[in-house]
Amino acid sequence: MPEPVDEAMRDLIRARFQVGKQQHRARQQLKMYLLRQNLRYGGQSSWSPAHLRYLAKIKMPFPVQQIVFQEMLDVITEATARLERYDQEIERAVPGWRWAPAVRALMSLRGMALLHAATLVAELGDFNRFEHPGQLMGYLGLVPSEHTTGNDRQQGGITKMGNGPARRALVEAAWQYRAPARLSPHLQKRQEGLPKAITDIAWEAQRRLHHRYTHLTRVGKKKSQVAVTAVARELTGFVWAIARQVKPKAAIS
């Protein structure tokens, strides 16, 4: 059973996720509203500083439409500010958490910055309860669904059963393995002071998972979303291997 402080940390991270969903939905609503007015942003990246400057210059034909536009934009601005506050609070809270060593160890993996690593640990707790990585993959719903009738066995998409927030964090991290293995300055900084056994696993994950993605997309001709889901399933095994090597901090009496 999780400790009350673990549940509190999970509440914090889940609340952050809910605000992220609200921000995404508000952005989509604003985009649809502007398209109805035949207003299309011609830049490359949405919600970049250039995009925000473009939005600030928009003037609607009627005052009531300008009010609608500004209210929609204000919702996005407030959601963005709330996300920043949540991120700051998570950054402050993790170092004092008893599972901080596990979070820091998982951050040695590519695509596993603080938020994703903390999400996995908060949602999954003690990884030692999973005796085999396949158990963790099944718990996260990352294994293929199956329909069997007599001698006929058919596999479909992933089951999506189990813990959704943790599965989402793994899939988002898996997109980073499209690029060739590389130890970037940011990743080097996250790995400082970690045991060599952990950093070796993280490097092997980069090598293997990039080759896996390349094989699935080029040789197997899989769609990128399907390939990334397969990479997320294998990434789960590396997460399992790293998390089981660290222990929680002892409680201060």
N, C-alpha and C positions, 0 to 999 in steps of 0.2 A: 504494500500500500504506500502511496506517495505521502511524504510529510506535508503538513500544512503549508510550509514555506515553498515547497515544490509546486503545490496547487496555486499558490499566489503568483509565482513566476509564470505558470502556464496561463493564468487569467490575464496577466499583463501582455503576453505575447499574442494571445488570441484577440484581445481588444485591439491591438495594433493591426492585426490582420483584418478585422472588421472595418476599421477606418480606411485601410487600403482598398477594400472592396467598394466602400462608399465613394472614395476619390475616383476610382476607375469608372464606376457607374455615372458619376457626375460629369466626367470628361466625355463619355460617350454621348450623354444627353446634350451637352453643349455642341459637340461635333454635329449631331443630327440636326440641331436647331439651325446652325450656321449653314449646313447644306441646303436646308429648306429655303434659306434666304439667298441661295446661290453664291455663298461665300466659301471659298476653298483656299486653304493655306498652301502656298507653292514651295515652301521650304522642304528640307530633307527630314528634320527631326521635330516631332511634335513635343510641346511643352519644354522646349529649349528656351534659353533667353531670347533668341530671335523670334520664336513663336509667341512668347509672352508679349514682346514689343508689338507684334502684329495685332494681337488681340486688343491691346490698349488703344490702338488707333481706329478700331471699328466703330462706325457710326451707323445706327439703324435708320431706316426711313421715317419711322414714327416713334414718338417718345415712349409709348407703352412698350414697344418692342425693345427699346434701349433698356428699359427697366428689367424686362425679362432676361435679356442678355447679361446685364450686370449682376442680377441675383444669382444666375447660374455660375458666373465667374467667381462670385464671392464664396459660393459653396465649395468650389474647388480650392480656392485660396485658403479657406479655413481648414479643409481636410488636409492639405499639404502641411500647414502649420502644426496640426495635431499629430501627424505622422512624425514630424521632426521632434516633437516633445516626447512621443513614445520611444523613438529611437534613442534619444538622450537618456531616458529613464532606464531602458534596457542596458545601455552601456554602463550606467552607474551601478545597476543592480547585480549584474552577472559576476563581477569580481568577488563579491561577498557571499555568493551562493555556494552551497556545499558541492554542487556539480560543476563549478567553474573549471576544474582541471579537465573534465570531459569536453566541455565547450571549447576550451583552448586547443585541446588535442584535435578535435574535429576541424578546427579552423586551419589546420595544416593542409587540408584538401582543397583543391582548386574548386571554386564556386561556393565554398563554404565560409562565407564571411560571418560576422557575429550573429546576425539575425537568423540565418538558416541553421547554423550550428546550435544556437540556443533553442530554436524551435524544436529540433530533433531531440535534444536532451530533455526539454520540458515535457514533450509529448510522450517520449518513450521511457524515460526514467533510467533504471538500471538495465543496461544491455546484457548483463550476465544472465538474465532470465530467459534469453534466447540461446538455446544450446547450439544452434546451427544457423548460419545466415539465411538459409532457406525459410526458416521459421519467421524471421524478421521480414523477409520479402512477402511472405503470405500475409502476415499481420498488416502490412502496409497496402495490401491490395495490388501489388506490382507483378503478380504471377498471372499467366494467361488463364482465361476462363475455359471451361471444358464441357462439352456435351457428348455423352457416351450412350450409345444404344447398341446393345449386343456387341458385335465386333467392330462397329463403326465408332471411331473416336475423332472428334473434331475440336480444335482449339480456336478460340476467338480472342477478342481484346482482353486487356487486363480486367480483373474482377472489380477493382476500385472499392473493395471492401476494406474495413479497418480504419486506420487513422488518416483522415484526409489532410490535415495541416502538415503532418510529417511527410506524407507522400508528395504534396505540392512542393515542399522545400527541396526534396531530392530531385524532382523533375526540373525545377528551375535551375538547380546547381548543375544538372547533367548537360544543359545547353552549353556550358563553358568548355566541355570536352570536344567540341567540334574543332577547336584550334589545336595545332600540334603541341606536344608537351613542352613546357617552358616554365622556368622558375623566375617569375616576375619579381620586381623589387617589393611590391605589396605582399606577395606570398612569402618571400624570404623573411620579411619583417614578422609575419604571423608565425613563422616556424622557429624564430629565434628562441633558444633555450629548451626546445622540445627534445626528447630522446631520439637518437638516430633510428631506432626501430620504428618510431611513428613516422618520421619524415621519409624513411625508405618506403613504407607502405603508401604514403601520399604520392611519391614519385612514380611508383609502380602503377598506381591508379591512373595517373596522367597518361602514361605510356599505353597501358592496356585499353583504357576507355576511348582514347582517340582512335586507335587502330580499330576498335570495335565499331565506332560510329562510321569511320571511313569504309569499312567492309560492308556494313549494312546499307549504306547509301549508294555506293558505287557498284559493288559486286551483287549484293542482294537486291539493289534497286528499290529499297524501302523508302517510304516518305520520311522526311526529316522528323516529323512528330513521332512516328513509330520507332525510328532509330533512337531518338532521345529517350523514349520510354524504356527501351531495352537497356540503354546505357544507365539510366537511373536504377534499374533493377540490379545491375552489376555493381554500381556505386554503393548500393546498400551493403554489399558484402565487405567492401573496404571500410565503410562506416562502422560496421559491426566489429571488424578486426581491430580498429583503432580504439573504439570506445571501451572495449573489454580490457585494454591494457592500463587504464587509469582508474583510480579509486577516488571516491568523494572526499572532500576535506573533512577532517574530524570536527565534530561539534565542539564549540568553545564553552566550557563549563563555568 
